[in-house]
Amino acid sequence: MISAVRGVRVGHWTEAERRTGCTVVLLPAGTVASGEIRGGAPGTREWALLDPQRTVDRVDAVVLSGGSAFGLACCDGVVRWCEERGIGFPTPAGPVPIVVGMVLYDLGVGDPRARPGPAEGYAACQAAAAGEEAVGSGPIGAGAGATVGKWRGPGHGRPAGLGSAVARDGELVVAATLAVNAVGEPRPPAGGEPFDGPRRPYVPGWAAGPSPGGLLATTIGVVATNAAITKAGCLRVAQSGHDGLARALDPAHTAADGDAIVAAATGPVPAPLETVRALAAWAVESAVLAVARPART
C-alpha cells in the first residue's frame, strides 16, 4: 500500500516459474529521499547521492530487484522510461533521471540465469499504477524468489515475498513496501501469538565459520510519506525503518544480508519528525510480517 501516499505509483515484472522479478516505485516530482544500509552484503545503485550532504535533492524512482548484482541492470530501463517522459534532475543538456536501485540474492531458489534487466525494468514502469490495490503482496516483483528463515543453513528457507503496510495519523500517511529475503527468522509481533516453546536466540549456522557461504539473502524496501520533511529527516526515517526490520527479524542485518531502506517524502503535510519515524518503524515491521510469518518451534 505504498501507493496510499498520493502520487506514488508501483509496477512489477514477475517471472513466477523462474522465481525472480523487479518492482519499481515511481515518485512524484519534488520528492526528497535518503536511505541507510545496515546489512553486510549490499547491492545498490546511486546510493551515495542519498547522503544529505550531496547536491541532488530529489529521487525520481526506486528499484527493488532480484538477480543479485545482475539485477541492477534493470535500473537502466527505468532511466530510459523516465528520460522519454522528461523526468529527471535538470541540467543544461536536459533532465537526468535519478533512479536508486537495490537488489537481493534469489539466484539459489529459481533459475540463476533468470535476472531482471533493462527490458524488465522498463516493463515494470509501464505496469505502474496508482492506488493501494496496485502494490500487491506475496511472490511478485522483487519478492518472487524471496525466502526467510535461512539461519539454520542452506535448504532451510521458507517462501516469503513482497510485503506492504500503511500507517496513518490524521492526514499524515507513512507506508512501506519491502522485498523480504532474510537470513533471519520472523518474530511474533509485540503482543501477538507466542511461540509454542520457549524462545531462544537464532544463531546463524555459519556464525562460527569464516563466511556465510550459500546463505546470501537481503531485505530491501521503500518507506514513503506525505510529510514535509528534509533530506536529513528522510535519513532519520530510514534509520527508524531499520528499527522496524530488527523488530520483525531475528537476526537482522547479518553479514549475509544487504539490508537497505530508502525513505522518500513527497510533502506537503506538516508533521513532527518523531511521529513520522515511529510510524515508519511500525509500517516496516508490519510489512515484513505480512509475508513472513514466524515459524513454530
PLY file of the C-alpha trace (Angstrom):
ply
format ascii 1.0
element vertex 297
property float x
property float y
property float z
element edge 296
property int vertex1
property int vertex2
end_header
0.00 0.00 0.00
2.88 2.40 -0.50
0.71 3.98 -3.20
-1.54 5.16 -0.36
0.83 8.16 -0.47
-0.62 10.39 -3.17
1.39 10.47 -6.38
3.36 7.30 -5.68
2.94 4.56 -8.30
4.16 0.97 -8.24
4.78 -1.56 -11.01
6.12 -5.10 -11.13
7.71 -7.51 -13.55
7.46 -11.11 -12.35
8.90 -14.37 -13.64
6.98 -16.76 -11.41
8.32 -20.07 -12.70
11.96 -18.98 -12.57
11.36 -17.12 -9.29
12.70 -13.66 -9.87
11.40 -10.20 -10.69
11.62 -6.49 -10.06
9.48 -3.77 -8.53
9.63 -0.08 -9.43
8.35 2.72 -7.17
7.77 5.88 -9.23
7.81 9.07 -7.16
6.11 12.41 -7.90
8.11 15.49 -8.82
9.71 17.20 -5.85
10.19 14.04 -3.78
13.19 14.16 -1.46
14.80 10.97 -0.22
17.62 9.43 1.72
18.50 5.94 2.83
20.57 3.70 5.04
22.28 0.32 4.66
22.81 -1.89 7.69
23.40 -5.29 6.16
26.87 -6.59 5.39
26.34 -7.55 1.74
24.50 -4.74 -0.09
23.95 -4.35 -3.82
22.95 -0.81 -4.73
22.94 1.88 -7.41
23.17 5.68 -6.94
23.27 5.22 -3.17
25.92 7.86 -2.47
23.66 10.69 -3.66
21.17 9.84 -0.88
23.60 11.33 1.65
22.03 14.58 2.92
25.33 16.36 2.17
25.12 15.60 -1.55
23.82 18.08 -4.12
20.93 16.19 -5.68
17.85 16.60 -3.50
15.35 14.55 -5.50
14.71 10.94 -6.45
12.52 10.00 -9.41
12.27 6.24 -8.92
13.41 3.45 -6.64
14.02 -0.06 -7.96
13.85 -3.27 -5.94
15.13 -6.26 -7.88
16.07 -9.89 -7.68
19.04 -11.29 -9.55
21.74 -10.14 -7.13
24.21 -7.68 -8.72
22.98 -8.67 -12.19
19.57 -7.21 -11.30
20.94 -3.69 -11.04
20.80 -3.64 -14.85
17.03 -3.20 -14.72
17.62 0.35 -13.44
18.80 1.24 -16.96
15.33 0.51 -18.29
13.78 2.72 -15.61
16.16 5.53 -16.54
15.12 5.21 -20.20
11.42 5.25 -19.28
11.90 8.42 -17.22
14.04 10.09 -19.90
11.37 9.52 -22.54
8.96 11.47 -20.34
11.30 14.34 -19.46
11.64 13.23 -15.85
14.89 13.96 -14.03
17.27 16.37 -12.37
17.55 19.48 -14.59
20.90 20.03 -16.32
21.95 22.21 -19.30
21.83 19.10 -21.50
18.41 18.05 -20.32
16.93 16.19 -17.34
18.92 13.31 -15.86
16.68 10.70 -14.19
17.66 9.91 -10.61
17.00 6.21 -10.11
18.13 4.46 -6.94
18.41 0.68 -7.06
18.68 -2.16 -4.53
18.97 -5.88 -5.18
18.52 -9.12 -3.28
20.01 -12.55 -3.82
17.45 -15.01 -5.21
19.72 -16.96 -7.57
19.65 -20.05 -5.38
15.90 -20.70 -5.44
14.93 -20.46 -9.10
16.84 -20.32 -12.35
20.13 -18.49 -11.66
20.24 -17.45 -15.30
16.96 -15.52 -14.92
17.87 -11.97 -13.99
15.86 -8.77 -14.42
17.48 -6.45 -16.95
16.72 -3.15 -18.73
13.69 -4.53 -20.60
12.19 -5.87 -17.38
12.75 -2.57 -15.54
11.06 -0.71 -18.40
8.15 -3.17 -18.33
7.68 -2.61 -14.59
7.43 1.15 -15.24
4.82 0.54 -17.92
2.88 -1.61 -15.46
2.99 1.02 -12.71
-0.39 2.12 -11.42
-1.69 4.31 -8.62
-3.94 3.21 -5.79
-3.46 0.87 -2.85
-4.60 -2.15 -4.87
-1.70 -1.65 -7.30
1.02 -2.77 -4.91
0.09 -6.40 -4.35
1.87 -8.76 -2.00
3.50 -12.16 -1.85
5.75 -13.74 -4.52
5.52 -10.89 -7.03
8.03 -8.44 -8.42
11.22 -8.29 -6.40
9.71 -10.76 -3.94
9.16 -13.56 -6.47
12.13 -15.57 -5.22
12.34 -14.21 -1.67
12.69 -16.57 1.30
13.21 -16.24 5.06
14.46 -18.36 7.94
17.75 -19.34 6.33
19.62 -19.02 9.62
19.70 -22.82 10.01
21.70 -23.19 6.81
21.18 -23.74 3.08
17.97 -25.53 2.19
16.03 -24.34 5.24
14.49 -21.17 3.82
10.71 -20.69 3.56
8.91 -18.64 0.89
8.25 -15.00 1.73
7.82 -12.21 -0.83
6.85 -8.57 -1.20
5.05 -7.13 1.82
3.37 -3.76 2.35
1.77 -1.83 5.17
0.44 1.67 5.80
0.12 3.77 8.96
-1.92 6.94 9.35
-2.19 9.74 11.88
-4.82 12.17 10.68
-3.69 13.45 7.27
-0.22 12.00 7.73
0.46 8.79 5.78
3.55 6.61 6.15
3.70 3.45 4.04
6.28 0.76 3.43
6.95 -1.88 0.77
9.70 -4.44 1.29
11.02 -7.47 -0.53
11.66 -9.80 2.41
14.53 -12.20 1.72
16.26 -12.69 5.06
18.67 -14.97 6.84
16.68 -14.21 9.97
13.54 -15.71 11.43
10.41 -13.56 11.62
9.47 -12.61 15.19
5.90 -12.64 16.50
4.65 -9.04 16.70
4.56 -7.39 20.11
1.53 -8.69 21.96
0.97 -11.25 19.21
0.70 -15.01 19.24
3.59 -16.57 21.22
5.81 -19.42 20.10
4.80 -22.93 21.11
8.04 -23.39 23.07
10.50 -21.19 24.94
12.29 -18.56 22.87
16.00 -18.79 22.21
18.50 -16.83 20.13
18.62 -17.67 16.44
22.34 -18.10 15.83
23.11 -18.45 12.10
24.52 -21.84 11.21
27.58 -20.22 9.61
28.26 -17.82 12.52
31.28 -19.80 13.75
32.69 -20.22 10.25
34.67 -17.90 8.01
31.83 -16.82 5.72
28.06 -17.03 5.16
28.55 -19.44 2.27
25.27 -20.18 0.50
23.12 -18.06 2.83
23.16 -14.89 0.73
19.92 -13.02 1.34
18.87 -9.33 1.86
15.71 -7.41 2.72
15.24 -4.21 0.72
12.46 -1.67 0.70
10.99 1.80 0.47
9.22 3.91 3.07
7.16 6.76 1.62
5.36 9.54 3.41
3.37 12.65 2.55
5.12 14.52 5.35
7.00 17.72 4.59
10.46 16.76 5.83
14.01 17.41 4.66
16.53 15.05 3.12
18.21 14.80 6.54
14.82 13.96 8.03
14.41 11.21 5.44
17.68 9.67 6.66
16.28 9.55 10.19
13.11 7.92 8.87
15.15 5.29 7.02
17.02 4.59 10.25
13.71 4.06 12.04
12.68 1.74 9.22
15.66 -0.42 10.12
14.42 -0.43 13.72
11.22 -1.96 12.41
13.24 -4.51 10.45
15.09 -5.52 13.59
11.77 -5.89 15.43
10.45 -8.20 12.74
13.52 -10.38 12.02
15.93 -12.23 14.29
18.80 -11.94 13.48
18.69 -8.86 11.26
21.47 -7.06 9.39
23.78 -10.08 9.23
26.93 -10.39 7.14
24.86 -12.22 4.51
22.07 -9.61 4.40
22.44 -6.44 2.37
19.52 -4.81 4.18
18.80 -1.36 2.72
15.88 1.05 3.08
15.10 4.25 1.17
12.81 6.82 2.80
11.04 9.26 0.47
8.97 12.31 1.41
6.53 13.83 -1.06
5.06 16.54 1.23
3.13 18.74 1.88
1.62 17.55 5.20
3.32 19.16 8.22
4.23 16.54 10.81
6.69 16.11 13.68
9.66 14.07 12.52
9.45 11.77 15.54
5.86 10.91 14.63
6.92 10.01 11.09
9.77 7.89 12.47
7.51 5.98 14.85
5.03 5.23 12.08
7.86 4.18 9.74
9.16 1.60 12.22
5.65 0.21 12.65
4.97 0.12 8.91
8.22 -1.73 8.13
7.64 -4.26 10.89
4.09 -4.85 9.68
5.16 -5.13 6.02
7.70 -7.82 6.87
5.26 -9.83 8.98
2.59 -9.53 6.27
4.53 -12.01 4.12
6.86 -13.72 6.58
5.15 -15.47 9.46
7.09 -16.76 12.44
7.90 -20.46 12.39
6.74 -22.65 15.25
9.41 -24.08 17.48
0 1
1 2
2 3
3 4
4 5
5 6
6 7
7 8
8 9
9 10
10 11
11 12
12 13
13 14
14 15
15 16
16 17
17 18
18 19
19 20
20 21
21 22
22 23
23 24
24 25
25 26
26 27
27 28
28 29
29 30
30 31
31 32
32 33
33 34
34 35
35 36
36 37
37 38
38 39
39 40
40 41
41 42
42 43
43 44
44 45
45 46
46 47
47 48
48 49
49 50
50 51
51 52
52 53
53 54
54 55
55 56
56 57
57 58
58 59
59 60
60 61
61 62
62 63
63 64
64 65
65 66
66 67
67 68
68 69
69 70
70 71
71 72
72 73
73 74
74 75
75 76
76 77
77 78
78 79
79 80
80 81
81 82
82 83
83 84
84 85
85 86
86 87
87 88
88 89
89 90
90 91
91 92
92 93
93 94
94 95
95 96
96 97
97 98
98 99
99 100
100 101
101 102
102 103
103 104
104 105
105 106
106 107
107 108
108 109
109 110
110 111
111 112
112 113
113 114
114 115
115 116
116 117
117 118
118 119
119 120
120 121
121 122
122 123
123 124
124 125
125 126
126 127
127 128
128 129
129 130
130 131
131 132
132 133
133 134
134 135
135 136
136 137
137 138
138 139
139 140
140 141
141 142
142 143
143 144
144 145
145 146
146 147
147 148
148 149
149 150
150 151
151 152
152 153
153 154
154 155
155 156
156 157
157 158
158 159
159 160
160 161
161 162
162 163
163 164
164 165
165 166
166 167
167 168
168 169
169 170
170 171
171 172
172 173
173 174
174 175
175 176
176 177
177 178
178 179
179 180
180 181
181 182
182 183
183 184
184 185
185 186
186 187
187 188
188 189
189 190
190 191
191 192
192 193
193 194
194 195
195 196
196 197
197 198
198 199
199 200
200 201
201 202
202 203
203 204
204 205
205 206
206 207
207 208
208 209
209 210
210 211
211 212
212 213
213 214
214 215
215 216
216 217
217 218
218 219
219 220
220 221
221 222
222 223
223 224
224 225
225 226
226 227
227 228
228 229
229 230
230 231
231 232
232 233
233 234
234 235
235 236
236 237
237 238
238 239
239 240
240 241
241 242
242 243
243 244
244 245
245 246
246 247
247 248
248 249
249 250
250 251
251 252
252 253
253 254
254 255
255 256
256 257
257 258
258 259
259 260
260 261
261 262
262 263
263 264
264 265
265 266
266 267
267 268
268 269
269 270
270 271
271 272
272 273
273 274
274 275
275 276
276 277
277 278
278 279
279 280
280 281
281 282
282 283
283 284
284 285
285 286
286 287
287 288
288 289
289 290
290 291
291 292
292 293
293 294
294 295
295 296
